[in-house]
Amino acid sequence: MTATDPHPVCEDVHPHVTRAGHLWRLVVMVGLSAVVWVPVASWQWSVSPWWTLADVALGLVAYVVVHLRRRAPVAVAVVVALVAAGSGLAAGPAVLALVSLATRRRWREVVPLGLLNLATAQLWTWLTLPTTEDSLWVLLVANIVAIVAMIGWGLFLGSRRELVWTLRQRAERAEAEQELRVTQSRTNERARIAREMHDVLGHRISQISMQAGALGYRSDLDLDQMRAGTAVIQQQAHEALRELRAVLGVLRDADGAVLDAPQPTYADVADLVEGARAAGQRVELVDALGPDRTPPDLVGRTVYRIVQEGLTNAGRHAPGALLTVSLSGSPEEGLSVELRNPVGFGSAPTPGAGLGLVGLTERTELGGGRLEHERTDGSFVVRGWLPWAS
């Protein structure tokens, strides 16, 4: 599209013509040519056989030239229209060339070519007037109606093609924007985790480095002192590993400040479900873990966030639908969580819809687990799995 032309270019809007498309266009052209030329063919031969031969030759030329209408639409429409002035066989190609030109929806082209086709059609009518009992004025009105109908049909086709092209462009642009939002969400999540790792682990790693450096520098230590030093390093390493795992569950606000409130865990899932029920949401919790199998806090925080996101999505996209939350697992098998609700008819997804699941997926994978979601059998299902000692 350009600043001077409000419509997309022809190459963008017009669909590719298949063999079937060429075939039915050819059939329509032959039918139109037969309607115009067959009634006057015998009279034309009686007047002059050479006229008949010229009519056929010019008509065949028009049939060949009209296939170039998309490369040079104006030139082809002019040539075929002029040929149709003396050849009834060229009537079919003339109609196709005018309709094709009208699909471009450029009035500076459509109006002059419409008048030219009207003039050539009227000239053909005047040449073959002895074959009909109608007056020249009646045929003029008929030609005007036919030309207006052809132009109107071409304008309709062009408008419909532009609408389809516009909708396709919007869909592609929306898909690209959604992919960009997903990428930004993942990047932001990685940045938050990186900041937390730097804040929490920087001091601990520096202590390990200093302790190891001291052991390498001291040469007067006995075996017991060396063991004590390595024990300190081992303890610091364990603390660093524990904090590295815990950092995945650290929640920060929009400004990056650590929240003082304790982080929710598996024990808070039941309260979360009860709160949703109190708010009017239909939720069924199926907890197969039992009171004697409580997962670690880090795993419990991730499960809590998954259930929380499922409640939010169900309330937004399937209001009134029953959300079933199933928890199962063991220290040997890991912890599995499934959320299932019928696909609802809620409001359209708001910008950023689905990004919560993207962040949870990456957080779950960083914990050694997996999270996936799909639509199956008329339901939206979220399935997650985490190792028990994540």
C-alpha positions in Angstrom: 0.0 0.0 0.0 1.1 3.6 -0.7 0.2 7.0 0.6 -1.6 7.9 -2.6 -3.4 4.6 -3.0 -5.7 3.6 -0.1 -6.0 0.0 -1.5 -3.5 -2.8 -1.3 -1.6 -3.6 -4.5 -3.1 -6.1 -6.9 -0.4 -8.7 -6.3 -1.2 -8.8 -2.6 -4.9 -9.0 -2.8 -5.7 -11.1 -5.9 -5.6 -14.9 -5.2 -3.5 -17.2 -7.3 -5.5 -18.6 -10.2 -5.4 -22.4 -10.2 -6.1 -24.7 -13.2 -9.7 -25.1 -12.0 -10.0 -21.4 -11.9 -8.7 -21.0 -15.4 -11.1 -23.7 -16.6 -14.3 -22.3 -15.2 -13.3 -18.8 -16.4 -12.8 -20.3 -19.9 -16.2 -22.0 -19.7 -17.9 -18.7 -18.7 -16.2 -16.8 -21.5 -17.2 -19.4 -24.1 -20.8 -19.3 -22.9 -20.9 -15.5 -23.1 -19.3 -15.5 -26.6 -21.9 -18.1 -27.7 -24.7 -15.9 -26.5 -23.5 -12.9 -28.4 -22.1 -14.4 -31.6 -24.1 -17.6 -32.4 -27.4 -15.8 -33.1 -25.7 -13.6 -35.8 -23.2 -16.1 -37.1 -25.3 -17.3 -40.1 -26.3 -13.8 -41.0 -22.7 -12.6 -40.7 -21.6 -15.4 -43.1 -24.3 -14.5 -45.6 -23.1 -10.9 -45.5 -19.4 -11.7 -45.9 -17.5 -14.9 -45.2 -14.4 -12.8 -44.6 -16.2 -11.0 -41.8 -16.9 -14.4 -40.1 -13.3 -15.5 -40.5 -12.0 -12.2 -39.1 -14.5 -12.4 -36.2 -13.1 -15.9 -35.3 -9.5 -14.8 -35.7 -9.9 -11.7 -33.6 -11.9 -13.7 -31.0 -9.1 -16.2 -30.7 -6.6 -13.4 -30.3 -8.8 -11.9 -27.5 -8.9 -15.3 -25.7 -5.1 -15.4 -25.7 -4.6 -11.7 -24.7 -7.0 -11.8 -21.8 -4.7 -14.2 -19.9 -2.3 -11.3 -19.5 -4.9 -9.2 -17.7 -3.1 -9.3 -14.4 0.2 -8.2 -15.8 -1.2 -5.2 -17.8 -4.9 -4.9 -16.8 -5.6 -1.5 -18.4 -3.9 -2.3 -21.7 -5.5 -5.7 -22.0 -8.9 -4.3 -21.2 -8.5 -1.6 -23.9 -7.3 -4.1 -26.6 -10.0 -6.7 -25.9 -12.7 -4.0 -25.8 -11.6 -2.7 -29.2 -11.5 -6.2 -30.6 -15.0 -6.9 -29.3 -16.3 -3.9 -31.4 -16.1 -6.1 -34.5 -15.9 -9.6 -33.1 -18.8 -11.2 -31.3 -16.5 -14.1 -30.3 -14.5 -11.6 -28.2 -17.4 -10.7 -26.0 -16.5 -13.3 -23.3 -12.9 -12.1 -23.0 -14.1 -8.5 -23.0 -16.4 -9.2 -20.0 -13.6 -11.0 -18.1 -11.1 -8.2 -18.7 -13.6 -5.5 -17.5 -14.6 -7.4 -14.4 -10.9 -8.1 -13.6 -10.1 -4.4 -14.0 -13.0 -3.4 -11.8 -11.7 -5.5 -9.0 -8.8 -3.0 -8.6 -11.4 -0.5 -7.5 -9.7 2.5 -9.2 -12.3 4.8 -10.6 -9.9 6.6 -12.9 -9.5 3.2 -14.7 -13.0 1.8 -14.3 -15.0 4.7 -15.6 -13.1 5.3 -18.9 -13.0 1.5 -19.6 -16.6 1.2 -18.8 -17.5 3.9 -21.3 -15.2 2.3 -23.9 -16.8 -1.1 -23.5 -20.2 0.6 -23.8 -19.2 2.3 -27.0 -17.8 -0.9 -28.5 -20.8 -2.9 -27.4 -23.1 -0.4 -29.0 -21.0 -0.4 -32.2 -21.4 -4.2 -32.4 -25.1 -3.8 -31.8 -25.3 -1.3 -34.6 -23.4 -3.6 -37.0 -25.7 -6.5 -36.2 -28.9 -4.6 -35.9 -30.6 -6.2 -38.9 -30.7 -9.5 -36.9 -33.0 -8.2 -34.2 -36.3 -6.5 -34.1 -35.4 -4.3 -31.1 -34.6 -0.6 -31.6 -31.2 0.9 -31.1 -32.3 2.7 -27.9 -33.6 -0.5 -26.3 -30.3 -2.2 -27.0 -28.4 0.8 -25.7 -30.3 0.5 -22.4 -29.5 -3.2 -22.3 -25.8 -2.6 -22.9 -25.7 0.1 -20.2 -27.3 -2.3 -17.7 -24.9 -5.1 -18.7 -21.8 -2.8 -18.3 -23.0 -1.5 -14.9 -23.6 -5.1 -13.7 -20.1 -6.2 -14.8 -18.5 -3.2 -13.1 -20.6 -3.8 -10.0 -19.6 -7.4 -9.8 -15.9 -6.6 -10.2 -16.1 -3.9 -7.4 -17.8 -6.5 -5.1 -15.1 -9.1 -5.8 -12.3 -6.5 -5.2 -13.9 -5.3 -2.0 -14.3 -8.9 -0.7 -10.7 -9.7 -1.6 -9.4 -6.6 0.2 -11.5 -7.6 3.2 -10.0 -11.1 3.3 -6.5 -9.6 2.8 -7.0 -7.2 5.7 -8.3 -9.8 8.0 -5.4 -12.1 7.2 -2.9 -9.2 7.8 -4.6 -8.5 11.2 -4.4 -12.2 12.2 -0.7 -12.4 11.2 0.0 -9.2 13.1 -1.9 -10.4 16.2 0.0 -13.7 16.1 3.3 -11.9 15.8 2.4 -9.6 18.7 1.4 -12.6 20.8 4.8 -14.3 20.1 6.5 -11.1 21.0 4.6 -10.9 24.3 5.5 -14.5 25.1 9.2 -13.8 24.3 9.1 -10.7 26.5 7.5 -12.7 29.3 10.2 -15.3 29.2 12.9 -12.7 29.1 11.5 -10.9 32.1 11.2 -14.1 34.0 14.8 -15.0 33.3 15.9 -11.4 34.3 14.0 -11.7 37.6 15.5 -15.0 38.4 19.0 -13.7 37.5 18.6 -10.7 39.8 17.5 -13.0 42.6 20.4 -15.3 42.1 22.8 -12.5 42.2 21.3 -11.0 45.3 21.0 -14.3 47.2 24.0 -16.3 46.0 26.7 -13.5 45.5 27.7 -13.3 49.2 27.6 -17.1 49.7 29.8 -17.9 46.7 32.3 -15.2 47.7 32.6 -16.9 51.1 33.3 -20.2 49.5 35.9 -18.6 47.3 37.6 -17.0 50.2 37.6 -20.1 52.3 39.1 -22.2 49.4 41.7 -19.6 48.8 42.8 -19.6 52.4 43.1 -23.4 52.4 45.3 -23.2 49.3 47.5 -20.5 50.8 48.0 -22.0 54.3 50.7 -24.6 54.4 51.0 -25.0 58.2 47.6 -26.7 58.7 47.4 -30.3 60.0 45.0 -32.9 58.9 42.3 -32.0 61.4 42.4 -28.3 60.5 42.2 -29.2 56.8 39.2 -31.3 57.4 37.5 -28.5 59.4 38.2 -26.1 56.6 36.7 -28.4 53.9 33.7 -29.0 56.2 33.1 -25.3 56.3 33.3 -25.2 52.5 31.0 -28.1 52.2 28.4 -26.5 54.5 28.6 -23.2 52.5 28.2 -25.1 49.3 25.1 -26.9 50.7 23.7 -23.5 51.8 24.3 -22.1 48.3 22.6 -25.0 46.7 19.6 -24.7 49.0 19.3 -21.0 48.3 19.7 -21.6 44.6 16.7 -23.9 44.7 14.7 -21.5 46.9 15.4 -18.6 44.7 13.0 -20.0 42.1 10.2 -19.5 44.5 11.1 -16.0 45.6 8.3 -13.6 44.8 9.1 -10.0 44.1 6.8 -7.0 43.4 6.9 -4.8 40.3 9.8 -2.8 41.7 12.0 -5.8 42.5 11.6 -5.6 46.3 11.3 -8.9 48.2 7.8 -9.2 49.8 7.8 -9.7 53.5 4.8 -12.0 53.5 5.6 -15.7 53.8 5.3 -17.6 50.6 2.3 -19.9 50.2 2.9 -23.6 50.0 1.0 -26.8 49.5 -0.7 -26.4 52.9 -2.4 -23.2 51.6 -3.9 -24.9 48.5 -7.0 -25.9 50.4 -7.5 -22.3 51.7 -7.0 -21.0 48.1 -9.8 -23.3 46.8 -12.1 -22.4 49.7 -11.6 -18.7 48.9 -12.5 -19.3 45.3 -15.6 -21.1 46.4 -16.6 -18.3 48.7 -16.2 -15.9 45.7 -18.8 -18.0 43.8 -16.5 -20.2 41.7 -17.3 -23.9 41.3 -14.2 -25.8 42.3 -13.7 -29.5 43.2 -10.4 -30.4 45.0 -9.3 -34.1 44.7 -6.2 -34.4 47.0 -4.8 -37.9 46.9 -1.6 -37.0 48.7 -2.9 -37.4 52.3 -1.7 -35.6 55.4 1.4 -37.8 55.8 2.8 -36.9 52.4 3.5 -33.2 52.4 5.8 -32.0 49.6 8.7 -29.7 50.3 8.0 -26.0 50.4 9.6 -25.2 47.1 7.4 -27.8 45.3 4.4 -26.7 47.3 4.9 -23.1 46.2 5.0 -24.1 42.6 1.9 -26.2 42.9 0.1 -23.4 44.7 0.9 -21.0 41.8 -0.3 -23.5 39.2 -3.6 -24.0 41.0 -3.9 -20.2 41.5 -3.3 -19.6 37.7 -5.9 -22.3 36.9 -8.5 -20.7 39.1 -7.8 -17.3 37.5 -8.1 -18.7 33.9 -11.2 -20.7 34.7 -12.9 -17.7 36.3 -12.0 -15.4 33.3 -12.6 -17.7 30.4 -15.2 -20.3 31.7 -17.3 -18.6 34.3 -19.7 -20.9 36.0 -17.9 -24.1 34.7 -16.7 -26.7 37.2 -13.0 -26.7 37.7 -11.6 -30.0 39.0 -8.2 -29.8 40.7 -6.4 -33.2 41.2 -3.3 -33.7 43.3 -1.4 -37.0 43.5 2.0 -38.4 43.9 4.6 -39.7 46.3 8.3 -39.1 47.1 9.2 -41.8 44.6 6.8 -40.8 41.8 6.9 -37.0 42.2 4.0 -34.7 42.5 1.3 -34.5 39.7 -1.3 -31.7 39.4 -4.1 -31.6 36.9 -6.7 -28.8 36.4 -9.7 -29.5 34.1 -12.7 -27.4 33.2 -15.1 -27.3 30.2 -14.3 -24.7 27.6 -16.5 -21.8 28.4 -18.0 -18.8 26.6 -16.4 -16.1 28.6 -15.1 -12.8 27.3 -12.4 -12.6 24.7 -8.8 -13.0 26.0 -7.3 -9.8 27.2 -3.9 -8.7 26.0 -1.3 -10.9 27.6 -3.7 -13.8 28.1 -1.8 -17.0 28.5 1.4 -15.4 29.7 0.8 -16.6 33.2 1.1 -20.2 32.0 4.2 -19.3 30.0 5.9 -18.1 33.2 4.7 -21.1 35.2 6.0 -23.4 32.5 9.4 -22.0 32.6 9.5 -21.9 36.4 8.4 -25.5 36.5 11.0 -26.6 34.0 13.7 -24.8 36.0 12.6 -26.9 39.0 13.1 -30.1 37.0 9.4 -30.6 36.2 7.1 -30.0 33.3 3.9 -28.2 32.6 1.6 -28.5 29.6 -1.9 -27.4 28.6 -4.3 -28.4 25.9 -7.9 -28.5 24.7 -9.3 -32.0 24.5 -12.9 -33.4 24.4 -14.4 -29.9 25.0 -12.2 -29.3 28.1 -9.2 -27.1 28.9 -6.6 -29.2 30.8 -3.5 -28.1 32.6 -1.1 -30.9 33.6 2.0 -30.5 35.7 4.6 -32.7 37.3 7.4 -31.9 39.7 10.1 -34.0 41.3 9.4 -34.4 45.0 12.8 -33.1 46.0 12.9 -30.3 43.5 
